[in-house]
């Protein structure tokens, strides 16, 4: 029998309880005639605080230590209830997450500064050149399930540092490429995979450091993308003028290595104990390992299917209609959502605008996101918006799509400034509600898998969007058609999401109300609704649901 004393603030009560425990253990030993398994702490108890938790420990510090997995990393967990710090070192981790998002998610947008340089250096067409940012963005999203496996085995810290190494090496290697195909592999695949390994664990670790302030922490972390969108275009333009595109890629590769520094300070939070997996035993013997090639192949296949189910929510996609419609709408929207950011620079420069001026437009978009995203996060968590997030998201996505048509008015700075303001503001609302809506339609235990499947679905359209736009430009010799097509694609996806959820809500409301009782089904005849003098009465429905006759005159 194991004995454990919960903490009581009064020292004399602690001593008294400890004495009673010793007496009880002695009594058990005398009655049973064997040595008791009671553990009596030697000395008074004290209360220690570790990572925001209060756990009761003896003065001599004797504690059981168990090997646990927090964030997928093996850790030593002390006995006690797990809770996130909600402050302290968490603010340092939050700052590191902001920097990681600034260096990763916003990076593909700055490649537009080097778009014409890459075309001239490799004698590539618009469609061939656009594959570079599209591969980078697609791999960034498609690597989510693989990143989750790394986080489970090595933790967030090591995975972020690995991503920093890959992204830095990829951009450094890109500065020495001689063909556009080599650039696809170095800047597209290797750098994109590094971005995936850096940003997803950086977001994941916030859920362990923040609970009460999680909404605020997520809103602050989302500003990292806006900060990168504000700074990286100007930095890229400056480096291009000073060093050319090859020297710029070399410097940017060194800059991306700072993700390793950010990952190094993301020390794991001691997580809640997780029970060891249960193993079925037959007649007290351990199960035999699979024999032969077929047995090992079958075991490997079952393990792979289990991993796919754990990280790819196909069951949720098939059974949850809200998630299915939402993921389809988002996937369709990504076909044209990021394309304007890729083609804004070449569209403006072909009409005589300086690249520095275009970089200023991208910076304005980023500054709007820095201010608007936290405000949107604070506004939309108010009670009135509960249950209406998907409609606010759809309206913002619809306006975002329609704003692309502003570019068709003229390629002047005032018109493009109005476009940057409208696009940046609606982009802030979409970015702040994208995961909020997903959390509301998927249960918490399946959210990581649902997010992984959505990321993979997005990666397909993110990969195809810029090259298809490049083919359109090569065919028509006009960039403006890209903005018109993107406007239609994004607007249609927004309408699809809005109508789908309205139809689902309306259908569920009708089913919840139950079948309507029509008058012909009632047993009460019209002739029965008369008083003693033959005066007709009116049939009304009582609060209990029963139809009765009453004189309501």
ZIVEN-V234582 format. One line per field, one symbol per residue. phi: phi as a letter, one per 40 degrees, with the letter a starting at -180 (. if undefined). A space follows every 10 residues. Layout:
phi=???
//
This chain:
phi=.cbacccbcc cccccccccc cccccccccc ccgbccccbb cchccbbbbb fgbbbcbccc gcbcbbcbbb ggbcbcbcci ccaccfigcc cccccccdcc cccbcccdcc cccccccccc cbfbcccccc cccccccccd cccdcccccc cccbgccccc cccccccccc cccccbcbbc cccdcccccc cccccccccc cccccccccb bcbccccccc cccccccccc cccccccccc ccbgcccccc cccccccccc cccccccccc cccbccccbc bbfgbccccc bgcccccccc cccccccccc bbccccccbb cccccccccc cccccbcccd ccbccccccc bgcccccccc ccccdccccc cccccccccc ccdcccgbcc cccccccccc ccccccccca bccdcccccc cccccccccc ccbdcccccc bbcccbcdcc cccccccccc ccccdccccc cccccbfbcc cccccccccc cccccccccc cccccccccc cccgcccccc ccccccccca cccgccbbcb ccdcgccbca cbc
//
